[in-house]
Amino acid sequence: MSAKTKKEILVEKRVTYTLLKDGQFFIVENVPARIDARSGEQFFSPQTVEHLQQIILKHRKPVRTIETPVFEFA
């Protein structure tokens, strides 16, 4: 595979970031990210990662709460 076919094409978008921490599920909407157009992989700036950590670790008041069903794969 040549270097030309490996080239990433990154697109700026707003995404929904999810995290399961200590049995609690966190959802942060409208997070700025760069998305690889081919693979869908998300990349976040160091400032964005720091802001996400502060939102989650400092338990900011959420804008809303949702109830989510949980299923076993088996």
N, C-alpha and C positions, 0 to 999 in steps of 0.2 A: 504494500500500500504506500503510495507516494505521500510526501508531506502535504501536498495540495489537497488530497482527499481527507486528511486527518484534521484539517483546519476547522476550528470551532466557529460557529456563527452565533454570537450572543445577542439576545434581544432583551431590552429593559422591560420589565413587567412588574405588576403588583401581584403577590401570591398570598396564599393562606399557609401559615407555618403552624405545624402541629408538633406537640411534644408530650410524651408520657413520662412523668417524673414522680417517683414515690407513690405510684398507684393513682396519681391524679393526671387527668388529661387537660392540656392547655391548647387553646387555639388562638392565634394572633392573625387577624385579617389585615389585608392591604400592606403587606411587607414588601419593600422594594427589593428586587432581585434581578440578577442577570440569568437568563435561561438559555441553555444550549438548544438551539432550534432543532437539531437533529436528535439528541438523546433525551431532552427534557430535563437534564440535570440543572439544579438550581445553585447559584453562587451568590453569597451575601458578602457585602463589604464588612471590614472589621467594625466600623461604626454601627452598622445594622445589627451585627451579632451582639455587640455590647448593649445596645438598646433592648434587644430581645431578652437578654439575660436579666436586665434590670426590671423589665416588665414582669417576668415570671418569678424571679427570686424575691422581689420586693412585694409580691402579691398585690399589685395595683388593683383597684376596683374594676371589675370587668364591665364592659358596656352592656352585656347581656349574658345570660346563662342558658345553656341548652341541655336537654336530657338526651343521652345517647345509649341505645341498646348495645349490649356486648354479647358476642356469640363465641362459642368454642368451635374450632375448626373440625374436630372429630365428629 
